[in-house]
Amino acid sequence: KAVIWNLGTGLGTLLFAEHEAPIQSVAFSPQGNLVASGDEAGVVHIWNSTNGNTTARLEHDGERPVVGLFFVPGAEEILTATPDGVFVWDIARETVMDSLILEVARKGEGGLLKGVTAMAVSSPGDWIAIGLGNGDLALFGSGDLDLPPVFARAHDGAIASLAASPDGTRLVSGGLDGVARVWDVTAGTPGEEGLLQELQESDAVPVAVAFHPAGRRVLTGSMDGGTTGKGARVWNIDTGALERTFELWSYPFRALAFSPDGSRFIAGSDWGLNTVWESGIPFHEISPVARALGDLNEDGCINFQDFLFLLEQWGTPFDGTPIGFTDFLALLEHWDLCYL
């Protein structure tokens, strides 16, 4: 079953129960009016988020689990990923328009799935990342499905999860080797030159990852839950520093997602538990230069708009310290300055 939840009340508002196999992945359309849910048997249902009516039913060959879903912005299309590869579907016709089929064995060493285990797509849909059960990672343009992807070894174990940064320049991967890695997408093929940070979990395995909407932090959730201080962890991707740990439950994480304003995140577990937490992460981070000048809304000028921003955000902790009197003095000192 798939459930739409009201995060304010913690109550389910809509139940979708058309699947006959456990659901592996879900996604909202950009407009929020449609939901896609994919199950372990390779079936994807696309349904209305208001009334639950089915819009389309997509069925992959071979009953392979659906490990990734992404609605293509501005088009009646959806990307799906199974261990066999990536598929582009025409939603209205319920047919495959294009595909990237990988010639990989279904099982790797130790019984691990060697095919596609995770997929991430940039917000505009211009690039796709896929991770494999053998630890390989590939990046390619969404229009290049007819070209063989170039893989590079990203982890020493299966890639359990991938997430794209909001601006599409970064990718985070969580591996069964106990490490989450942040990659520079602009560097092209993943490799040492594109590796920005290693977020070392050591005694935990990051099976779920999510980017904060501001793009400066990553949330990871471990296979071991929160039993020994692992829980969900917040990392600074600029420094690689661990900033905060949330002690949740003792069950393995399976999914993480931030609210659009970054103030909350929801964590889902193997045991059917879903918990919403206050993230404690500031959504808007003012650069040191802009803050020193008093350009609090970072539009390149210090003016009346910054004064309004100051009044609205007074006492709100941005960058670890609250907006307050120091910012007011900086604003007065550089009033009417434009530096762009």
C-alpha positions as CSV (number, residue, x, y, z in Angstrom):
1,K,0.0,0.0,0.0
2,A,1.0,3.6,-0.5
3,V,-0.2,6.4,1.8
4,I,-0.3,10.2,1.5
5,W,0.3,11.7,4.9
6,N,-0.5,15.1,6.4
7,L,2.7,16.0,8.2
8,G,0.9,18.5,10.4
9,T,-1.5,16.0,11.9
10,G,0.5,12.8,11.3
11,L,-2.6,11.2,9.8
12,G,-2.9,9.5,6.5
13,T,-5.2,11.3,4.0
14,L,-5.2,8.9,1.1
15,L,-4.6,5.1,0.8
16,F,-3.6,3.5,-2.5
17,A,-3.9,-0.2,-2.4
18,E,-3.7,-1.4,-6.1
19,H,-0.3,-3.1,-5.8
20,E,0.0,-6.8,-5.4
21,A,3.7,-6.8,-4.3
22,P,5.6,-4.7,-1.8
23,I,6.3,-1.1,-2.9
24,Q,10.0,-0.2,-3.5
25,S,9.8,3.4,-4.7
26,V,7.5,6.4,-4.9
27,A,7.6,9.9,-6.5
28,F,5.5,13.0,-6.9
29,S,5.0,14.8,-10.2
30,P,6.4,18.4,-10.3
31,Q,2.9,19.7,-10.0
32,G,2.0,17.4,-7.1
33,N,-1.1,16.1,-8.8
34,L,0.2,12.7,-9.6
35,V,2.0,10.0,-7.7
36,A,4.0,7.1,-9.1
37,S,4.6,3.9,-7.0
38,G,6.7,1.0,-8.2
39,D,6.8,-2.4,-6.6
40,E,9.0,-5.5,-6.4
41,A,7.2,-7.2,-9.3
42,G,8.1,-4.4,-11.8
43,V,4.7,-2.8,-11.8
44,V,4.3,1.0,-11.7
45,H,1.0,2.7,-10.9
46,I,0.5,6.3,-11.6
47,W,-2.4,7.8,-9.7
48,N,-4.1,11.0,-8.7
49,S,-2.9,12.4,-5.4
50,T,-6.3,13.8,-4.6
51,N,-8.7,10.9,-5.2
52,G,-6.4,7.9,-5.7
53,N,-7.8,7.2,-9.2
54,T,-5.3,5.3,-11.4
55,T,-4.0,7.2,-14.4
56,A,-1.7,4.6,-15.9
57,R,-0.3,1.1,-15.1
58,L,3.2,0.4,-16.4
59,E,4.6,-3.1,-16.3
60,H,8.3,-4.1,-16.8
61,D,9.3,-7.4,-18.3
62,G,10.7,-10.1,-16.0
63,E,9.0,-8.9,-12.7
64,R,12.1,-6.9,-11.7
65,P,11.9,-4.5,-8.7
66,V,11.4,-0.8,-9.5
67,V,14.3,0.9,-7.7
68,G,13.8,4.5,-9.0
69,L,11.1,6.8,-10.4
70,F,11.3,10.3,-11.8
71,F,8.6,12.4,-13.6
72,V,10.1,14.3,-16.5
73,P,9.4,18.0,-16.0
74,G,7.1,19.5,-18.7
75,A,6.4,16.2,-20.4
76,E,3.9,13.4,-20.0
77,E,6.8,11.0,-19.4
78,I,8.3,9.1,-16.5
79,L,11.8,7.6,-15.9
80,T,11.9,4.2,-14.2
81,A,14.8,2.1,-13.1
82,T,15.0,-1.7,-12.5
83,P,18.1,-3.9,-12.1
84,D,18.0,-4.3,-15.9
85,G,18.4,-0.6,-16.7
86,V,16.6,2.7,-17.2
87,F,13.3,3.2,-19.1
88,V,11.4,6.2,-20.5
89,W,7.7,5.7,-20.6
90,D,4.9,7.6,-22.3
91,I,2.4,7.8,-19.5
92,A,-0.7,8.3,-21.6
93,R,0.1,5.3,-23.9
94,E,1.7,3.2,-21.2
95,T,4.5,2.3,-23.5
96,V,8.3,2.4,-23.4
97,M,9.7,5.2,-25.6
98,D,13.4,4.6,-24.9
99,S,15.6,2.5,-22.7
100,L,19.1,1.8,-21.6
101,I,19.5,-2.0,-21.0
102,L,22.6,-3.1,-19.1
103,E,24.3,-6.3,-20.0
104,V,25.0,-7.3,-16.5
105,A,24.4,-10.5,-14.6
106,R,21.5,-10.6,-12.2
107,K,23.6,-11.7,-9.3
108,G,27.1,-10.6,-8.2
109,E,29.5,-11.9,-5.7
110,G,28.1,-13.0,-2.4
111,G,24.6,-13.1,-3.9
112,L,24.4,-9.3,-4.2
113,L,22.4,-7.8,-7.0
114,K,24.8,-6.6,-9.7
115,G,22.3,-4.7,-11.8
116,V,21.0,-1.2,-11.1
117,T,20.3,-0.7,-7.4
118,A,19.7,3.1,-7.3
119,M,18.9,6.0,-9.6
120,A,19.0,9.8,-9.2
121,V,18.0,12.4,-11.7
122,S,18.8,16.2,-11.7
123,S,15.7,18.4,-11.0
124,P,15.5,19.6,-14.7
125,G,16.0,16.0,-15.8
126,D,19.1,16.7,-17.9
127,W,21.3,14.0,-16.3
128,I,20.8,10.6,-14.8
129,A,23.0,8.7,-12.3
130,I,22.7,5.0,-11.8
131,G,24.5,2.8,-9.2
132,L,25.1,-0.9,-9.4
133,G,25.3,-3.7,-7.0
134,N,29.0,-4.1,-7.6
135,G,29.7,-0.5,-6.5
136,D,30.0,1.0,-10.0
137,L,28.5,4.5,-10.7
138,A,27.7,6.1,-14.1
139,L,26.5,9.6,-15.1
140,F,25.0,10.4,-18.5
141,G,22.7,12.8,-20.2
142,S,19.0,11.9,-20.3
143,G,19.2,12.1,-24.1
144,D,22.1,9.7,-24.3
145,L,20.3,6.4,-23.5
146,D,21.4,5.0,-26.9
147,L,25.1,5.3,-25.8
148,P,26.8,2.9,-23.5
149,P,27.4,4.5,-20.1
150,V,30.9,4.9,-18.7
151,F,31.1,3.3,-15.2
152,A,33.7,4.0,-12.5
153,R,34.1,2.3,-9.2
154,A,32.6,4.5,-6.6
155,H,32.2,2.0,-3.6
156,D,33.6,-1.3,-2.5
157,G,30.1,-2.6,-2.0
158,A,26.7,-2.2,-3.6
159,I,25.4,1.4,-4.0
160,A,22.2,1.5,-1.9
161,S,21.0,5.0,-2.6
162,L,21.7,8.2,-4.7
163,A,20.5,11.7,-4.4
164,A,21.0,14.8,-6.6
165,S,21.6,18.3,-5.2
166,P,18.9,20.9,-5.9
167,D,21.1,22.8,-8.3
168,G,22.1,19.7,-10.2
169,T,25.9,20.1,-9.6
170,R,26.4,17.5,-6.9
171,L,25.5,13.8,-6.3
172,V,25.7,11.9,-3.1
173,S,26.0,8.1,-3.0
174,G,25.5,5.8,-0.1
175,G,27.3,2.4,-0.2
176,L,27.2,-0.8,1.7
177,D,31.0,-0.2,2.3
178,G,29.9,2.2,5.1
179,V,30.8,5.4,3.3
180,A,28.7,8.1,1.7
181,R,30.5,10.1,-1.0
182,V,29.7,13.5,-2.6
183,W,30.5,13.9,-6.3
184,D,31.0,16.9,-8.5
185,V,28.7,16.2,-11.5
186,T,30.3,18.9,-13.6
187,A,33.5,16.8,-13.6
188,G,31.8,14.2,-15.8
189,T,32.4,10.5,-15.1
190,P,32.7,9.7,-11.4
191,G,36.3,9.2,-10.4
192,E,38.9,10.7,-8.1
193,E,38.8,14.0,-9.9
194,G,35.1,14.3,-9.2
195,L,35.1,13.2,-5.6
196,L,34.4,16.1,-3.2
197,Q,33.9,14.5,0.2
198,E,33.9,11.2,1.9
199,L,31.4,11.0,4.7
200,Q,32.7,8.2,6.7
201,E,30.1,6.2,8.6
202,S,32.6,3.7,10.0
203,D,30.3,1.6,12.2
204,A,27.1,2.3,10.2
205,V,26.0,1.6,6.6
206,P,24.3,4.6,4.8
207,V,21.5,2.9,2.9
208,A,19.4,6.1,2.6
209,V,20.7,9.6,1.6
210,A,19.0,13.0,0.9
211,F,20.1,16.5,0.1
212,H,18.9,19.4,2.1
213,P,17.0,21.9,-0.2
214,A,19.7,24.5,0.4
215,G,22.2,22.1,-1.1
216,R,24.9,22.5,1.6
217,R,24.1,19.5,3.7
218,V,23.4,15.8,3.3
219,L,21.3,13.5,5.5
220,T,22.2,9.9,5.8
221,G,20.4,7.0,7.4
222,S,22.0,3.8,8.4
223,M,21.1,0.1,8.0
224,D,21.5,-0.3,11.8
225,G,19.0,2.4,12.8
226,G,19.8,4.3,15.9
227,T,20.7,1.5,18.3
228,T,24.4,2.5,18.9
229,G,24.4,6.3,18.2
230,K,24.2,6.0,14.4
231,G,20.7,7.0,13.6
232,A,20.3,9.7,11.0
233,R,23.3,12.0,10.4
234,V,23.6,15.5,9.1
235,W,26.9,16.3,7.2
236,N,28.3,19.5,5.8
237,I,29.4,18.7,2.3
238,D,31.9,21.7,2.1
239,T,33.9,20.4,5.1
240,G,32.8,16.8,5.4
241,A,32.1,17.4,9.1
242,L,29.4,15.5,11.0
243,E,27.1,18.2,12.4
244,R,24.3,16.4,14.0
245,T,23.0,12.9,14.8
246,F,19.3,12.1,15.3
247,E,18.7,9.1,17.5
248,L,15.6,7.5,16.0
249,W,14.5,3.9,16.3
250,S,16.4,0.7,16.3
251,Y,15.1,-0.4,12.8
252,P,17.0,-0.1,9.6
253,F,16.4,3.0,7.5
254,R,15.0,2.6,4.0
255,A,14.1,6.2,2.9
256,L,14.7,9.8,3.8
257,A,13.2,13.0,2.4
258,F,13.2,16.7,3.4
259,S,10.2,19.0,3.4
260,P,10.5,21.7,0.7
261,D,11.6,24.3,3.2
262,G,14.2,22.0,4.8
263,S,12.8,22.4,8.3
264,R,11.7,18.8,8.6
265,F,12.6,15.4,7.3
266,I,10.7,12.1,7.2
267,A,12.4,8.8,7.8
268,G,10.9,5.4,6.8
269,S,12.0,2.1,8.3
270,D,11.9,-1.6,7.5
271,W,9.2,-2.1,10.1
272,G,6.6,0.3,8.6
273,L,7.5,3.2,10.9
274,N,7.5,6.7,9.5
275,T,8.8,9.5,11.7
276,V,8.8,13.2,11.0
277,W,11.6,15.2,12.7
278,E,12.5,18.8,13.0
279,S,15.8,19.0,11.1
280,G,17.3,22.0,12.9
281,I,19.0,23.0,9.6
282,P,18.7,26.6,8.4
283,F,17.2,26.7,4.9
284,H,18.7,30.1,4.0
285,E,22.5,30.4,4.6
286,I,23.9,33.9,4.2
287,S,27.5,34.0,2.7
288,P,30.1,35.6,5.0
289,V,30.7,38.5,2.6
290,A,27.0,39.3,2.2
291,R,26.5,39.0,6.0
292,A,29.4,41.3,6.8
293,L,28.1,43.9,4.5
294,G,24.5,43.6,5.6
295,D,23.2,42.2,2.3
296,L,20.9,39.8,4.1
297,N,18.8,38.8,1.1
298,E,22.0,38.5,-1.1
299,D,20.7,40.5,-4.1
300,G,24.0,42.4,-4.4
301,C,22.7,45.6,-2.8
302,I,22.2,46.8,0.8
303,N,18.8,48.6,0.9
304,F,15.3,48.7,2.3
305,Q,14.7,45.1,1.2
306,D,17.4,43.9,3.5
307,F,15.8,45.9,6.3
308,L,12.5,44.1,5.7
309,F,14.3,40.8,5.6
310,L,16.0,41.7,8.9
311,L,12.7,42.4,10.6
312,E,11.1,39.2,9.3
313,Q,13.9,37.0,10.3
314,W,15.0,38.6,13.6
315,G,16.2,36.0,16.0
316,T,16.1,33.2,13.4
317,P,19.3,31.1,13.5
318,F,21.0,31.4,10.1
319,D,24.6,30.1,9.7
320,G,24.5,29.0,13.3
321,T,23.9,32.4,14.8
322,P,20.7,34.4,14.9
323,I,19.9,37.4,12.8
324,G,20.1,40.4,15.2
325,F,21.7,43.6,16.2
326,T,25.1,43.0,14.6
327,D,23.4,42.5,11.2
328,F,21.5,45.8,11.8
329,L,24.7,47.7,12.3
330,A,26.3,46.2,9.2
331,L,23.2,47.1,7.2
332,L,23.4,50.8,8.4
333,E,27.1,51.0,7.7
334,H,26.8,50.0,4.0
335,W,23.3,51.4,3.2
336,D,22.7,52.0,-0.5
337,L,25.8,50.0,-1.5
338,C,25.7,47.7,-4.5
339,Y,28.7,45.5,-5.2
340,L,27.6,43.3,-8.1
